[in-house]
Structures are given as C-alpha cells and as structure tokens.
Amino acid sequence: MPIDAYKSIPSLAPALSLAGLEPFAKGGHRHCYVHPENPGLCVKVPARADDGRCRALQRRELEDYATLRDRRPAVLLERIPVIEGVVDTDLGVGIVSELCRDADGRISRNLAALISEQGLSPSLAAAIDGLKRWLKTQRLVTRDTGPHNAVAMRLGEDEWKLVIVEGWVHRRYQWLARCHRVLAERMIDRQLAKFDRRVSKLVGVRPGGS
C-alpha cells in the first residue's frame, strides 16, 4: 500500500530503517518504535507488513485522526498525540506521531500495565477522573476507551496526565454525539462505566491484590 493512499496526512521522507531496533511497545497488530532520528517521536508500524488487518488499522487511525483534527483541533488534541505524518519503513508504512514521555524523559507507561504492577494510587485515580471529565466535555464517543488504550504521563512526583493513544472514534455513533447531546452523554457514561470495571479488575489481579 503506497504512502500516497493517505491523502489527509502528509508523508515524510526518506524511508526509515527499523528492522534492527527493539520496539518499546508491541500489540497484536502493530509495533511502536522510537524514531531513530528524533527521540520525541514514535513510529507505529504493522506487526506484519503483509497482513491486511494490520494495514487497515493504520489507515483507520489516520482517518480518525483527520476527523478529530478537522473538528476541534486545539481542544481535542490535548489528550491525543499529534500525528506528524506517514513514512515508508523497512517494516511497512509507519505513522509518525508525538511520543509521550514522563518529566524525567522516560517513555510513558501504558495505564493498564501501570495499574497491574503498582495499583491505583490517589493521584492516578485523580488523573483518571480528569480524563473522564475531558471525554464528557468534548462529547467524544470513543471506540474503546479502556486502560489499555491510554498512557500515563508522569508530570511530577504525584501528578499524572492520561493520553488516549488508540481507539479515538466510534464511527457508528460519532454523528450522534454531535447532534444529540443527551444520548451522547449516555453512551459516554456507559463507556466510562466499562472503563471503571476494567480498572477494578486490574487492581484485583495485580501482585498482592485480593
């Protein structure tokens, strides 16, 4: 699939070599690398370059981002990493985006993994509440706002900011969120209740948990 297929996101050149690098995150369909020329950027590539579903997820993410960017860019992108463009790599077409890092420069942790390992501290719980308020204010009906789709940026000793890295748009209901406020709020409440159940499960199964 050529880079030119992505009309709404600019392509970057030249091609990047990633094959000899270790991804900092691996999913079932995509892997994430630190950009070899810019430590402030992430390159997300298909887990299997010849897998149609992996490539389709790349395309969907770009389309969803373009939708949000065109809707209310200054506000919506407060908790969504900025996509800089796409680039050809030796592992397939890569999405180049802002890399979330903690105040000390470390790559921010996945929220689900962080809760599983460390539990839910009061400051992290406050950050989750902040994310919920933001989703409601923006009337953003996501595809799957679970702890696994967010990263926790550590801004200080006891301060966190949560950023959604995947699953930004629920395509079936995005029009409803714009046109019917009450129904949109109900759908968001249902999503957030599911989010809470997942957090509770992670706390319950963490080492030492009951």
Secondary structure, DSSP 8 states (H G I E B T S, - for coil): --GGG--SS-EEEEEE--TTS--SEE-SSEEEEE-TT-TTEEEEEESSTT-HHHHHHHHHHHHHHHHHHHH-HHHHTTSS--EEEEEEETTEEEEEEE--B-TTS-B-EEHHHHHHHH---HHHHHHHHHHHHHHHHHT---S---GGGEEEEEEETTEEEEEE-S----TTTHHHHHH-HHHHHHHHHHHHHHHHHHHHHHHHHSTT--
